[in-house]
């Protein structure tokens, strides 16, 4: 029993982060800048805040209302009463587009910022638009309940929607053709990312399992078990070697949970740390040295992975 206890202690770190960025509002989605020097988050007090990663100093904040960051420098502002979505370039402080006739939407943007996807639970559809245009280039029929996660492949040629009906749909963005539908899952997938090389799609959600699909055939390659909680967020290191998953207690989002660090080569958990509440967002710095986390407190936690991102 003592050996087992020591083994557990060796992978569980204290809840204190290696670095903490303080905020007057509770941060949600979090993104590093392309050079990794700054980090931005939209906060629940209606502001986007940007910090210097090295010093932790707050550099700027902008009032954006009910908006969500969908990239380090792009946010989507939804007005359900007016039925509009406006997208904005945060760095240039200019509007990119105004989209009319929209209700609640889950949004995603391609890596090159050329395409945006919007999923509507009311319309049971997914729209693909060119960033800067208000007209949908493609409209695809989607599942019941809307998207629980929505993600573009790194090359922007594929869009994946995981739905609350427990199905996953995969489309080609140029044609709108659905090339795959996965129907044998036991719960909704709340987090999704392609590996940086675009070769695999990783998803996780309600059933506490990490699913890894081949991104060419969308055949299931592996399942990873061990997090032990519903998974609300995930992130993949830039070198594709490390996966981080953040938990969610289905009894209450205010209960403490854990964050697990996985070696994707072996499929094993190498480290776990505590989070005070449901993990809202996870992100790797471009150099792989830091993982940022938001988890229901007025702060962004930064965990160090060292010089190699391991």
C-alpha positions in Angstrom: 0.0 0.0 0.0 2.9 2.4 0.8 4.5 1.7 -2.6 1.2 2.5 -4.3 0.8 5.7 -2.4 4.2 6.9 -3.3 3.6 6.1 -6.9 0.5 8.3 -6.9 2.4 11.1 -5.1 5.1 11.0 -7.8 2.7 12.1 -10.5 0.4 14.5 -8.6 1.7 18.0 -8.3 0.5 20.7 -5.9 -2.3 22.9 -7.1 -0.1 26.0 -7.2 0.8 26.9 -10.8 4.4 27.6 -11.9 3.3 31.1 -12.9 0.0 32.9 -12.4 -1.5 35.8 -14.4 -4.0 37.7 -12.4 -7.2 39.2 -13.8 -10.0 41.4 -12.5 -12.5 39.3 -14.6 -12.7 35.5 -14.9 -10.9 34.4 -18.0 -12.4 31.9 -20.5 -10.7 30.9 -23.8 -7.0 31.5 -23.7 -4.5 31.9 -26.6 -0.8 32.6 -26.9 0.4 35.0 -29.5 2.3 33.6 -32.5 5.7 34.6 -31.0 4.6 33.3 -27.5 5.5 36.5 -25.8 1.9 37.5 -24.9 -1.3 35.6 -23.9 -4.9 36.8 -24.3 -8.2 35.7 -22.9 -11.8 36.9 -23.1 -13.1 37.4 -19.6 -16.5 37.1 -18.1 -16.6 40.8 -17.3 -16.8 41.6 -21.0 -13.2 42.4 -21.6 -10.3 40.8 -23.5 -7.1 41.0 -21.6 -3.5 40.5 -22.8 -0.6 39.8 -20.5 3.2 39.6 -21.0 4.1 36.0 -20.3 7.6 36.7 -19.0 6.7 39.3 -16.4 3.0 38.5 -15.9 2.2 42.2 -16.4 -1.2 43.1 -17.8 -0.4 44.9 -21.1 -3.9 45.9 -22.3 -7.6 45.3 -22.0 -10.5 46.0 -24.4 -14.2 46.0 -23.7 -15.9 43.6 -26.0 -19.2 42.7 -24.3 -20.4 39.1 -24.9 -17.6 38.0 -27.2 -15.4 35.0 -27.5 -11.8 34.8 -28.6 -11.5 32.3 -31.5 -7.9 33.0 -32.2 -5.1 35.0 -30.5 -6.2 38.2 -32.4 -9.7 37.4 -33.5 -12.9 37.5 -31.5 -16.6 36.9 -32.3 -19.2 39.2 -30.8 -22.7 37.6 -30.7 -25.9 39.6 -30.3 -28.7 37.1 -29.8 -31.4 39.9 -29.7 -30.2 41.5 -32.9 -29.5 38.0 -34.4 -26.0 39.1 -35.5 -22.4 38.1 -35.2 -19.5 40.5 -35.7 -15.9 39.3 -36.0 -13.1 41.7 -35.0 -9.4 41.9 -35.6 -8.2 42.5 -32.0 -4.7 43.7 -32.9 -5.9 46.2 -35.6 -9.1 47.0 -33.7 -11.2 46.7 -36.8 -14.4 44.8 -37.7 -13.8 41.9 -40.1 -17.4 41.1 -40.9 -21.1 41.4 -39.9 -23.3 38.3 -40.2 -27.0 38.8 -40.0 -29.8 36.3 -39.2 -27.8 34.2 -36.6 -28.9 32.8 -33.3 -26.7 31.0 -30.8 -23.6 29.8 -32.6 -20.4 27.8 -31.8 -17.7 29.3 -33.9 -14.2 28.2 -35.1 -11.6 29.7 -37.4 -9.1 28.1 -39.6 -5.4 28.4 -38.8 -4.7 30.8 -41.7 -7.8 32.9 -40.7 -9.3 32.4 -44.2 -12.4 30.4 -43.1 -14.8 30.5 -40.2 -17.3 27.9 -39.2 -20.6 28.5 -37.3 -22.7 25.7 -35.8 -26.3 26.4 -34.8 -28.3 24.1 -32.5 -31.6 25.7 -33.6 -30.9 25.3 -37.4 -29.2 22.0 -37.1 -26.6 23.2 -39.6 -23.0 24.2 -39.9 -22.0 27.2 -42.1 -18.6 27.8 -43.6 -17.8 31.4 -44.4 -14.8 33.2 -45.8 -13.4 35.5 -43.2 -14.4 39.1 -44.2 -17.6 37.9 -46.0 -21.1 37.8 -44.6 -22.3 35.1 -47.1 -22.0 31.4 -46.3 -19.8 29.5 -48.8 -21.2 26.2 -47.6 -24.2 25.1 -45.4 -24.2 21.5 -44.2 -26.9 19.6 -42.3 -25.8 18.8 -38.7 -27.1 16.8 -35.8 -29.5 17.3 -33.0 -28.5 19.7 -30.2 -25.7 21.5 -32.0 -22.0 21.2 -31.9 -20.2 20.3 -28.6 -16.9 21.0 -30.4 -15.9 22.3 -33.8 -12.5 22.3 -35.3 -10.6 22.8 -38.7 -7.7 20.7 -39.8 -4.4 22.6 -39.9 -4.6 22.9 -43.7 -8.2 24.2 -43.5 -9.4 21.5 -45.9 -11.4 19.6 -43.3 -14.0 20.6 -40.7 -15.1 18.3 -37.9 -18.2 18.8 -35.8 -18.9 16.7 -32.7 -22.5 16.9 -31.6 -24.6 16.5 -28.5 -26.3 13.7 -30.4 -23.0 11.8 -29.7 -22.2 11.7 -33.5 -19.1 13.2 -35.2 -19.4 14.6 -38.8 -16.4 15.3 -41.0 -16.7 17.6 -44.1 -14.5 18.8 -46.9 -14.5 22.6 -46.7 -14.2 23.2 -50.4 -17.2 21.1 -51.4 -19.2 20.6 -48.3 -19.2 16.9 -48.8 -19.5 14.8 -45.6 -16.7 12.2 -45.8 -17.3 10.5 -42.5 -19.9 10.1 -39.8 -18.9 8.4 -36.5 -22.0 7.1 -34.7 -20.8 4.6 -32.1 -19.6 6.9 -29.3 -21.1 6.7 -25.8 -21.1 10.5 -25.1 -20.6 14.0 -26.5 -17.0 15.1 -27.3 -16.4 18.5 -25.6 -12.8 19.0 -26.7 -11.1 18.4 -30.1 -7.8 19.2 -31.8 -5.8 18.0 -34.8 -2.2 17.2 -34.1 0.1 19.9 -35.5 1.1 17.8 -38.5 -2.5 17.1 -39.3 -2.1 13.4 -39.2 -4.4 12.7 -36.3 -7.6 14.0 -34.7 -7.8 13.8 -30.9 -11.1 14.2 -29.1 -12.4 13.7 -25.6 -15.5 14.3 -23.6 -18.3 12.9 -21.5 -17.1 9.2 -21.2 -13.6 10.1 -19.8 -11.8 8.6 -22.7 -9.4 10.1 -25.2 -10.1 9.1 -28.8 -7.4 9.3 -31.5 -8.4 9.0 -35.2 -6.3 8.8 -38.3 -7.0 12.1 -40.0 -6.9 10.7 -43.5 -9.2 7.7 -43.1 -10.9 8.7 -39.8 -10.4 5.2 -38.6 -10.0 4.9 -34.8 -6.4 4.4 -34.0 -6.3 4.4 -30.2 -8.3 5.0 -27.0 -6.5 6.4 -23.9 -8.0 5.9 -20.5 -6.9 7.1 -17.1 -8.0 10.7 -16.7 -10.9 9.5 -14.6 -13.2 12.5 -15.2 -15.3 13.9 -18.0 -12.9 15.9 -20.1 -13.8 19.5 -20.9 -10.7 20.8 -22.7 -7.5 19.5 -24.3 -4.3 20.8 -26.0 -1.5 19.2 -28.0 2.1 20.4 -27.8 3.6 21.9 -31.0 5.9 18.9 -31.4 2.9 16.5 -31.2 4.4 14.5 -28.3 2.4 15.8 -25.3 -1.4 15.9 -24.8 -2.9 17.8 -21.9 -6.5 17.1 -20.8 -8.6 19.2 -18.3 -11.5 17.7 -16.3 -15.1 18.5 -15.4 -17.1 17.2 -12.5 -20.5 16.3 -13.8 -22.0 16.9 -10.3 -20.9 20.5 -10.2 -18.7 22.7 -12.4 -17.4 24.3 -9.2 -15.9 21.1 -7.8 -12.1 20.7 -8.1 -10.8 18.5 -10.9 -7.5 17.6 -12.4 -5.3 18.2 -15.4 -3.5 15.3 -16.9 -0.3 15.4 -19.0 0.0 12.5 -21.5 3.0 11.1 -23.4 1.3 10.5 -26.8 4.0 8.0 -27.8 3.2 5.6 -25.0 -0.3 6.7 -24.2 0.6 7.1 -20.5 -0.1 9.9 -18.1 3.2 11.4 -16.9 1.9 14.1 -14.6 -1.3 15.4 -13.1 -2.0 18.7 -11.4 -5.1 20.1 -9.6 -7.5 22.6 -11.0 -10.0 24.5 -8.7 -13.0 24.1 -11.0 -14.0 22.9 -14.4 -11.2 23.5 -16.9 -12.5 26.1 -19.4 -9.5 26.3 -21.7 -6.0 24.9 -22.3 -3.3 26.2 -24.6 0.4 25.5 -25.4 2.9 28.2 -26.1 4.4 28.1 -29.6 7.7 26.9 -28.2 6.0 24.1 -26.1 7.5 25.4 -22.8 4.2 26.5 -21.2 0.7 25.2 -20.9 -1.9 27.9 -20.0 -5.1 27.0 -18.2 -8.3 28.8 -17.1 -10.5 27.1 -14.5 -13.1 29.3 -13.0 -10.9 31.7 -11.0 -9.7 35.3 -11.7 -6.4 34.1 -13.1 -4.6 32.2 -15.8 -2.4 29.4 -14.6 0.8 28.6 -16.4 2.5 25.2 -16.1 6.2 24.8 -17.2 7.2 21.9 -19.4 10.9 22.9 -19.5 13.1 23.7 -22.4 12.0 20.9 -24.6 8.3 21.1 -24.1 8.4 17.8 -22.3 
